[in-house]
Amino acid sequence: MNILKRYKSVLTPDQKKERRKNLNLCLASGLLLGLSFPPVPAPYLMFGALIPYFIVIDSKKTLGEINRFTYSFAFIFTVISIYWVGGWTSEADTFLMISGAMLMFYNPLMFLIPSTLFYFGKKKFGGKIPFLLFPFFWVSYEYFYSVFELRFPWLTLGHGLSYFKSFIQIADIIGAYGLSLIIIFINVFLFFFYKSYKESKKEFKFLYAAIIFTAVPVIYGQIKIYSFLESEEKIKIGVVQPDLNPNKKWEAGNLNEQINLYFDLSQKAINEDAEIILWPETALPVYLFSGGYSREVKRITEFVDSNKIFLMTGMPDATFYFDTTNVPPEAKPLRGGELFYTSYNSIFLFTSGKSEIQKYGKIKLVPFGEKAPFIDLFPFVGDWIKWNVGISSWNVGKEQTVFNLSINENKIKAGGVICIESVYPEFTAKFVENGAQILFVVTNDSWYGNSSGPYQHKEISVLRAVENRRSLVRAANGGISCFINSLGFTLSESEMFTQTYLTQMVGIKNEMTFYTKYPYLIPYLSWTVSLLVILIFIQLKISLKFIHKKTEK
C-alpha cells in the first residue's frame, strides 16, 4: 500500500491525465474486440479494434508499462467475450463458477506473451519493425495457448470472423491462425496510416496495404462461394437434441425415461429417411458397457437393428481391471487399490446387424472441467477438483479414430469430435487427414445457459468446416444443433433449450485442402519469427553487458 501511495504521489497531473487516456484507449480496444465476436454480428469491428491499443504501447518504453496496459485491454476483451464460462445459472456447480471467475483474471495473462515479444523487438529494432512483427507474436501466443496444459484457445481471432463468409473462405489455405495473422496486419497498417495522418504525412501506402490485405481474402472467398459445387454423394442424417438438464441427468432413476426420449426423437428422424442418427455428448450418464446395463444395451442395439441405421452418440466409457498385476499406468484405483479403471468421454458407433461397437475416446480435455491440470505430475490435485455431476477426471484418449460406415454399398469415413475439441483447428484437421469425409461434433453447452457461449461454440465449427471443406453435423444436448456445409453456411439449426430433431441431406467429400495437409505452417512460422526475436534480444543483452564490463575496466 505504501509503495502504491508513493507511486501515485510522484505522478504529476499531466501524467495522471495521460495514464487515464491510455487506459481508456486500452478499454476501447478490449470493448471493440469483444463485440466483434459472436453472437454480436459485427466481425468488421475486429479490423480496427487494436488501433487504440497500438497507440498506447507505441508510446511506452518499459516492459512493465506495456504489460500493464496490455493486461487492462485483455481483461476487458476477456470479460466481454467469455463472461459465460462460469455457467452463471441458478443450478451451476460451485466449482464451475469459481473456475470461470479465475479464468477472467488468468486469461489476460496469456496476452502478455505477444506484448513481451513486442518489447523485445522494440528494444532491438525500434520504429515500425516491432509492429510488423506483432502479428507473428500474436499467433505465437494463440498457438501456445492451444498446447499449454492450462489451455483455452477459444479467443483465437479467426474464430470471431464466422459471420464474414467471404473473408473466411481463405481458411482452406491458411486456417484460423492465418486469419488472425491477416487481421493483425490490417490493424497494423491502419495504425501506421493513422499515425502518419496525425503527423500530417498521410502515407497512403499503409492504407493501400490494409485494403489489399482485406480485398484478397474477400475476392478469393467470392470466387469460392460462386464456384461452389454440391457434392454428388450425399447421405441423410438425423440429429437429436434432447434438452436434458445437465445438472440433473446424472441423478439415478430416470435412465429408461431418457432412452425413451432419444428413441422417440430418433424415430421421427428415421421416418424422414435418416440413415445416420446423431445423439449429443454423454447422451446417457452411465458407463453403458461396464456390465450393469445389459438391458439398456440390448434396447439400443435392437432399436438400431430394427431400423437398419447407424447410431453415433456421445457416451461415458470405462474399462475395469480386476487383475492388479496387469493394469495400464494411466488407470485409476478404486476400493483402496483392489480395483483399477480407465474412463473416457467417448463417442460410440452402433451399426445395424453388427455387434462390434466402434469407439473414440476424447483427447483434448477441458482443463479443470474434465482433467485436473498437471495431474500426471501431481496426482493429489485430482482429489481437490471434482464436479457434482458425475465428471471428475477423464483419461486422455489415445488415437484419433475415424469411424467406418457402409451405406448402400458406399464406404463412408466420419470423424467424431467431442465438444471443446472443435476449438482446435489442427486437431480437427487430423481427422480429415486420417480419411474423414464428414465431421460430426457432439457437445453439451447447456452448462452455460442461453449465453454467448453456445453461439460462439457453434460458430467456431463454421471455421472447421471451411478449413477442411467438409460438411459438419453438430448435435448439442440443449442447442445449438445444426448442419453446416463446406462453405461454412448453416443449412438448418435448432433453437436453444428445445427438445427437437433435425434432418438434412449432407454432402460427402474426399479432397483435402492445403490447410488440411499443412495445418502447422502459420503457427510454426510465427514461432520461428518469435524465437529469432528472443535470441536476438538475448544476444543484445549479452553484448551490452560485455560492453559495460569492458567500459568499467
C-alpha positions in Angstrom: 0.0 0.0 0.0 2.8 2.4 0.8 4.5 1.6 -2.5 1.2 2.3 -4.3 0.9 5.7 -2.5 4.4 6.6 -3.3 3.8 5.7 -7.0 0.7 7.8 -7.1 2.4 10.7 -5.4 5.1 11.1 -7.9 2.7 11.4 -10.8 2.0 14.9 -12.0 -1.5 15.9 -13.0 -0.4 15.7 -16.7 0.9 12.2 -16.1 -2.3 11.1 -14.4 -4.3 12.5 -17.3 -2.1 10.7 -19.8 -2.5 7.4 -17.8 -6.3 7.8 -17.8 -6.2 8.5 -21.5 -4.1 5.4 -22.2 -6.3 3.3 -20.0 -9.4 4.4 -21.9 -7.8 3.6 -25.2 -7.0 0.1 -24.0 -10.5 -0.3 -22.7 -11.8 0.8 -26.1 -9.7 -1.9 -27.9 -11.0 -4.5 -25.5 -14.6 -3.4 -26.0 -14.3 -3.4 -29.8 -12.6 -6.7 -30.0 -15.1 -8.3 -27.6 -18.0 -7.0 -29.6 -16.5 -8.4 -32.8 -17.1 -12.0 -31.6 -20.4 -13.9 -31.9 -23.2 -13.6 -31.2 -22.8 -9.9 -32.0 -23.0 -9.7 -35.8 -20.1 -7.2 -36.1 -16.9 -9.1 -37.1 -15.9 -5.9 -39.0 -15.0 -4.2 -35.7 -12.0 -6.6 -35.5 -10.4 -4.9 -38.4 -9.6 -1.7 -36.4 -10.1 -2.8 -32.8 -6.4 -2.9 -32.0 -5.6 0.6 -33.2 -6.2 2.3 -29.8 -4.1 -0.4 -28.1 -1.3 0.2 -30.6 -1.4 3.9 -29.9 -0.7 3.2 -26.2 2.1 0.6 -26.5 3.8 2.7 -29.2 4.3 5.4 -26.6 5.6 3.1 -23.8 9.2 2.3 -23.3 9.4 -0.1 -20.4 8.2 -3.7 -20.3 6.2 -3.0 -17.1 4.2 -0.2 -18.8 3.5 -2.2 -21.9 2.3 -5.2 -20.0 0.2 -3.3 -17.5 -1.8 -1.7 -20.3 -1.9 -5.0 -22.2 -3.5 -6.7 -19.3 -6.1 -3.9 -19.0 -7.0 -4.3 -22.7 -7.1 -8.1 -22.5 -9.2 -8.2 -19.3 -12.0 -6.2 -20.9 -11.8 -8.3 -24.0 -12.0 -11.5 -21.9 -14.9 -10.3 -19.7 -17.0 -9.2 -22.7 -16.4 -12.3 -24.9 -16.2 -15.2 -22.4 -18.0 -13.9 -19.3 -20.2 -17.0 -19.6 -17.6 -19.6 -18.7 -18.6 -19.7 -15.1 -22.0 -21.0 -16.1 -23.8 -18.3 -14.1 -27.2 -20.1 -13.7 -29.1 -21.0 -10.6 -28.1 -24.6 -10.8 -24.5 -24.1 -11.8 -21.8 -26.1 -10.0 -19.9 -24.0 -7.5 -16.6 -25.3 -8.8 -17.5 -24.3 -12.3 -18.3 -20.8 -11.2 -15.0 -20.5 -9.3 -13.1 -21.7 -12.3 -14.9 -19.3 -14.6 -14.1 -16.4 -12.3 -10.5 -17.4 -12.1 -10.3 -17.6 -15.9 -11.3 -13.9 -16.1 -8.1 -13.0 -14.4 -5.9 -15.8 -15.8 -6.8 -15.5 -19.5 -5.4 -11.9 -19.9 -2.1 -13.0 -18.6 -1.6 -15.0 -21.8 -1.8 -11.8 -23.8 1.5 -10.7 -22.1 3.3 -13.2 -24.4 2.9 -11.0 -27.6 3.3 -7.8 -25.7 6.6 -9.0 -24.1 7.9 -10.1 -27.5 6.9 -6.7 -28.9 9.0 -5.1 -26.2 12.0 -7.3 -27.2 11.5 -6.2 -30.8 11.2 -2.6 -29.8 14.5 -2.7 -27.8 16.4 -4.3 -30.7 14.8 -2.7 -33.8 12.6 0.3 -32.9 10.5 2.1 -35.5 7.9 0.2 -37.4 9.5 -3.3 -37.3 8.1 -4.4 -33.9 4.6 -3.7 -35.2 5.3 -5.6 -38.4 6.4 -8.5 -36.2 3.5 -8.2 -33.9 1.1 -10.4 -36.0 3.6 -13.3 -35.6 3.9 -12.6 -31.9 0.1 -12.7 -31.6 -0.3 -16.0 -33.5 2.6 -17.5 -31.4 0.5 -16.8 -28.3 -2.6 -18.2 -29.8 -1.0 -21.5 -30.8 0.9 -21.7 -27.5 -2.4 -21.4 -25.7 -3.7 -24.4 -27.6 -0.8 -26.7 -26.5 -0.2 -25.4 -22.9 -1.5 -27.6 -20.1 -3.8 -24.7 -19.0 -5.1 -24.3 -22.5 -8.2 -22.4 -23.6 -7.7 -21.2 -27.1 -11.3 -20.0 -27.5 -10.4 -16.4 -28.4 -8.3 -17.1 -31.5 -9.2 -14.1 -33.6 -10.0 -16.2 -36.6 -12.9 -17.7 -34.6 -14.6 -14.3 -34.4 -15.0 -14.0 -38.2 -17.5 -16.7 -38.9 -20.3 -14.3 -39.9 -18.0 -12.8 -42.6 -18.4 -15.7 -45.0 -16.5 -14.2 -48.0 -13.5 -13.4 -45.8 -13.1 -16.8 -44.1 -13.0 -18.9 -47.3 -9.3 -18.5 -47.5 -9.1 -20.5 -44.3 -8.9 -23.6 -46.5 -5.3 -22.4 -47.2 -4.2 -20.6 -44.0 -6.7 -21.8 -41.3 -8.0 -19.8 -38.4 -4.4 -18.8 -37.3 -3.8 -17.4 -40.8 -7.0 -15.3 -40.5 -5.7 -14.0 -37.1 -2.4 -13.1 -38.9 -4.2 -11.1 -41.6 -6.4 -9.3 -39.1 -3.5 -8.2 -37.0 -1.6 -7.0 -40.2 -4.7 -5.0 -41.2 -4.8 -3.4 -37.8 -1.1 -2.6 -38.0 -1.3 -0.9 -41.4 -4.3 1.1 -40.4 -2.4 2.2 -37.3 0.5 3.3 -39.4 -1.8 5.3 -41.6 -3.5 6.9 -38.6 -0.1 7.8 -37.2 1.1 9.3 -40.5 -2.1 11.2 -40.9 -1.8 12.6 -37.4 1.8 13.7 -38.2 0.5 15.3 -41.4 2.4 12.9 -43.6 -0.6 11.0 -45.0 1.3 7.9 -46.1 -1.4 6.3 -48.2 0.7 3.2 -48.9 -0.3 1.8 -45.5 -4.0 2.4 -46.2 -3.5 0.6 -49.6 -1.7 -2.3 -47.8 -4.7 -2.6 -45.5 -7.1 -2.6 -48.4 -5.1 -5.2 -50.2 -4.9 -7.5 -47.1 -8.7 -7.2 -46.9 -9.5 -7.4 -50.6 -7.5 -10.6 -51.4 -9.4 -12.8 -48.9 -12.7 -11.3 -49.9 -12.1 -11.8 -53.7 -10.9 -15.4 -53.0 -13.9 -16.0 -50.9 -16.4 -14.7 -53.5 -14.8 -16.9 -56.2 -15.1 -19.9 -53.9 -18.7 -19.2 -53.0 -19.9 -18.6 -56.5 -18.0 -21.6 -58.0 -19.2 -24.0 -55.3 -20.5 -27.3 -56.5 -22.6 -29.5 -54.3 -21.2 -33.0 -53.6 -22.8 -35.7 -55.8 -22.6 -38.2 -53.0 -25.0 -37.4 -50.2 -26.5 -39.0 -47.1 -29.4 -38.1 -44.9 -28.6 -37.6 -41.3 -30.8 -37.0 -38.3 -29.7 -35.1 -35.2 -31.4 -35.5 -31.8 -31.5 -32.6 -29.3 -33.0 -34.0 -26.0 -32.6 -30.8 -23.9 -31.9 -32.7 -20.7 -30.8 -30.7 -17.6 -27.1 -31.4 -17.5 -27.0 -31.0 -13.7 -29.8 -33.5 -13.1 -29.4 -36.1 -15.7 -26.6 -37.7 -13.7 -29.0 -38.5 -10.9 -30.0 -42.2 -10.8 -33.5 -43.4 -11.5 -34.5 -41.8 -14.9 -32.3 -43.7 -17.3 -35.2 -45.5 -19.1 -37.1 -42.2 -19.5 -34.0 -40.7 -21.1 -33.7 -43.6 -23.5 -37.4 -43.4 -24.4 -36.9 -39.7 -25.2 -34.0 -40.4 -27.5 -35.9 -43.2 -29.3 -38.9 -41.0 -29.8 -37.0 -38.2 -31.4 -34.8 -40.6 -33.3 -37.8 -42.4 -34.8 -39.2 -39.1 -36.1 -35.8 -38.5 -37.9 -35.8 -42.1 -39.2 -39.4 -41.6 -40.5 -37.9 -38.8 -42.7 -35.4 -41.4 -44.1 -32.4 -40.5 -41.9 -29.7 -43.3 -42.2 -27.4 -42.0 -39.5 -28.7 -40.7 -36.2 -26.5 -38.5 -34.0 -27.0 -38.1 -30.3 -25.1 -35.4 -28.2 -22.2 -35.7 -25.8 -22.6 -38.0 -22.8 -26.1 -38.7 -24.1 -26.7 -41.3 -21.3 -25.0 -40.6 -17.9 -23.8 -44.2 -17.3 -20.9 -46.5 -18.3 -23.1 -48.4 -20.7 -20.7 -51.3 -21.2 -19.5 -51.6 -17.6 -21.6 -54.8 -17.1 -24.5 -53.3 -15.2 -26.6 -52.1 -18.1 -27.1 -55.1 -20.4 -30.8 -54.5 -20.7 -30.2 -50.9 -21.9 -27.5 -52.0 -24.3 -30.0 -54.6 -25.7 -32.7 -51.9 -26.1 -30.3 -49.7 -28.1 -28.9 -52.4 -30.3 -32.5 -53.7 -31.1 -33.6 -50.2 -32.0 -30.6 -49.8 -34.3 -31.1 -53.3 -35.9 -34.9 -52.9 -36.4 -34.5 -49.5 -38.1 -31.4 -50.5 -40.1 -29.5 -47.4 -39.2 -26.2 -46.2 -37.7 -26.3 -44.5 -34.3 -23.4 -42.3 -33.3 -23.6 -41.0 -29.8 -21.5 -39.4 -27.1 -21.2 -41.7 -24.1 -19.0 -42.2 -21.0 -16.9 -45.3 -21.3 -15.0 -47.2 -18.7 -12.8 -50.3 -18.6 -12.3 -52.1 -15.2 -9.2 -54.1 -14.3 -9.7 -56.8 -11.6 -6.2 -58.2 -12.1 -4.0 -55.7 -10.4 -0.9 -57.2 -11.9 -1.9 -56.2 -15.4 -3.0 -52.6 -15.1 -2.1 -49.8 -17.6 -0.2 -46.9 -16.0 -3.0 -44.4 -16.7 -5.6 -46.5 -14.7 -7.1 -45.0 -11.5 -7.6 -47.0 -8.3 -10.9 -48.0 -6.7 -11.6 -49.6 -3.3 -8.2 -48.7 -1.9 -6.3 -50.2 -4.8 -8.2 -53.5 -5.1 -9.7 -52.5 -8.4 -8.5 -50.1 -11.2 -10.3 -48.5 -14.1 -9.9 -46.1 -17.0 -12.7 -43.8 -18.1 -13.2 -41.8 -21.2 -15.5 -39.1 -22.6 -16.3 -41.1 -25.7 -18.2 -41.5 -28.9 -19.8 -44.9 -29.8 -21.0 -46.0 -33.2 -23.7 -48.7 -33.2 -24.1 -50.4 -36.6 -27.2 -52.3 -37.7 -26.5 -56.0 -37.9 -23.2 -55.9 -36.1 -22.3 -56.5 -32.5 -19.0 -54.5 -32.8 -19.1 -51.0 -31.3 -16.7 -48.6 -32.8 -15.3 -46.1 -30.2 -13.3 -42.9 -29.9 -12.0 -41.5 -26.6 -11.8 -37.8 -26.2 -8.2 -36.5 -26.4 -8.5 -32.7 -25.9 -9.9 -32.4 -22.4 -11.1 -29.3 -20.7 -8.7 -28.1 -18.0 -10.3 -28.4 -14.5 -13.7 -29.4 -16.1 -12.6 -32.8 -17.4 -9.0 -33.2 -16.3 -7.0 -31.7 -13.5 -4.0 -29.8 -15.0 -0.6 -31.3 -14.2 -2.3 -34.3 -12.6 0.4 -36.6 -14.2 3.0 -34.7 -12.1 0.8 -34.1 -9.0 -1.8 -36.8 -8.7 -3.2 -35.3 -5.5 -4.6 -32.4 -7.5 -7.3 -34.7 -8.7 -8.7 -35.1 -5.2 -9.3 -31.4 -4.9 -11.0 -30.9 -8.2 -14.3 -32.8 -8.6 -17.7 -31.9 -10.1 -21.0 -32.9 -8.6 -22.4 -34.1 -12.0 -20.6 -37.4 -12.5 -17.4 -35.9 -14.0 -14.1 -35.9 -12.2 -11.1 -36.6 -14.3 -11.3 -38.4 -17.6 -8.4 -40.3 -19.1 -6.9 -38.9 -22.3 -7.8 -40.8 -25.4 -5.0 -42.4 -27.4 -5.9 -42.2 -31.1 -8.0 -40.0 -33.4 -10.3 -42.8 -34.6 -12.1 -42.4 -37.8 -15.4 -44.3 -37.9 -16.2 -46.6 -40.8 -19.8 -46.8 -42.2 -21.2 -48.7 -45.2 -24.3 -47.3 -46.7 -25.8 -48.6 -49.9 -22.5 -50.3 -50.7 -20.7 -47.0 -50.3 -18.0 -46.8 -47.6 -18.0 -43.6 -45.7 -15.5 -42.4 -43.2 -16.5 -40.0 -40.4 -14.6 -38.0 -37.8 -16.2 -37.7 -34.4 -15.2 -34.5 -32.4 -16.2 -34.1 -28.8 -17.2 -30.6 -27.5 -14.1 -28.4 -27.0 -12.1 -30.4 -29.4 -13.8 -28.5 -32.2 -11.9 -25.4 -31.0 -8.5 -26.8 -32.1 -8.0 -26.3 -35.8 -5.1 -28.6 -36.4 -6.6 -31.3 -34.2 -9.8 -31.4 -36.3 -7.8 -31.3 -39.5 -6.1 -34.5 -38.4 -9.4 -36.4 -38.6 -9.7 -35.3 -42.2 -6.1 -36.2 -42.9 -6.9 -39.7 -41.5 -9.6 -40.0 -44.1 -12.8 -38.4 -42.6 -15.2 -37.4 -45.4 -17.6 -35.8 -43.0 -17.3 -34.3 -39.5 -19.5 -34.9 -36.5 -19.4 -32.8 -33.4 -21.2 -33.9 -30.2 -21.4 -31.4 -27.4 -23.2 -30.3 -24.3 -23.3 -26.5 -23.9 -26.3 -26.4 -21.6 -24.0 -25.7 -18.6 -23.8 -22.1 -19.7 -27.4 -21.2 -20.2 -28.6 -19.0 -23.0 -25.4 -17.0 -23.0 -22.8 -16.2 -25.7 -21.0 -19.5 -25.1 -23.2 -21.9 -27.1 -23.5 -19.4 -30.0 -19.7 -18.9 -30.1 -19.1 -22.6 -29.9 -21.4 -23.3 -32.8 -19.8 -20.6 -34.9 -16.3 -22.0 -34.3 -17.5 -25.1 -36.1 -18.0 -23.0 -39.1 -14.3 -22.4 -39.3 -13.6 -26.2 -39.0 -15.9 -26.9 -41.9 -14.3 -24.2 -44.2 -10.7 -25.1 -43.3 -11.2 -28.8 -44.3 -14.1 -28.3 -46.9 -16.1 -30.8 -45.0 -19.8 -30.9 -44.1 -20.1 -30.7 -40.4 -23.0 -32.0 -38.3 -23.4 -30.9 -34.8 -25.6 -32.5 -32.0 -25.9 -30.5 -28.8 -27.8 -31.5 -25.7 -29.7 -28.2 -25.4 -28.5 -26.4 -28.5 -27.3 -25.3 -30.9 -27.6 -28.4 -33.1 -27.0 -27.7 -36.8 -25.9 -28.7 -40.2 -23.0 -26.7 -41.7 -21.9 -27.1 -45.3 -18.3 -27.0 -46.6 -18.6 -23.2 -47.3 -19.5 -22.6 -43.6 -23.1 -21.8 -44.3 -25.6 -23.1 -41.8 -28.2 -25.2 -43.6 -30.5 -25.7 -40.6 -30.2 -25.3 -36.9 -32.2 -25.7 -33.7 -33.3 -23.2 -31.1 -31.7 -23.2 -27.7 -33.3 -25.3 -25.0 -35.8 -27.1 -27.1 -36.5 -30.9 -27.4 -36.3 -31.4 -31.1 -34.7 -33.2 -34.0 -33.3 -32.1 -37.4 -32.7 -34.0 -40.7 -30.7 -32.9 -43.7 -29.1 -34.3 -46.8 -25.3 -33.9 -46.3 -22.5 -33.9 -48.9 -19.6 -36.3 -48.7 -16.2 -35.2 -49.9 -12.8 -36.7 -50.4 -10.5 -33.9 -51.5 -8.1 -32.5 -48.9 -7.4 -28.7 -48.7 -4.0 -27.2 -48.5 -4.7 -26.3 -44.9 -5.6 -29.9 -44.0 -2.3 -31.1 -45.4 -0.3 -28.3 -43.7 -2.1 -27.1 -40.6 1.0 -26.1 -38.7 2.5 -23.8 -41.4 1.3 -20.5 -39.9 1.8 -21.4 -36.2 5.3 -22.8 -36.8 6.3 -19.8 -39.0 5.1 -17.5 -36.2 7.0 -19.4 -33.6 10.2 -19.3 -35.7 9.9 -15.5 -36.0 9.2 -15.1 -32.3 12.1 -17.4 -31.4 14.5 -15.4 -33.6 13.4 -12.2 -31.9 14.0 -13.7 -28.5 17.5 -14.9 -29.5 18.4 -11.5 -31.0 17.2 -9.8 -27.8 19.3 -12.2 -25.6 22.3 -11.6 -27.9 21.8 -7.8 -27.5 21.6 -8.1 -23.7 24.8 -10.1 -23.6 26.6 -7.7 -25.9 25.5 -4.7 -23.7 26.6 -6.5 -20.6 30.0 -7.3 -22.2 30.5 -3.7 -23.3 29.5 -2.4 -19.9 32.1 -4.7 -18.2 34.7 -3.7 -20.7 34.0 0.0 -20.1 34.4 -0.5 -16.3 37.8 -1.9 -16.8 
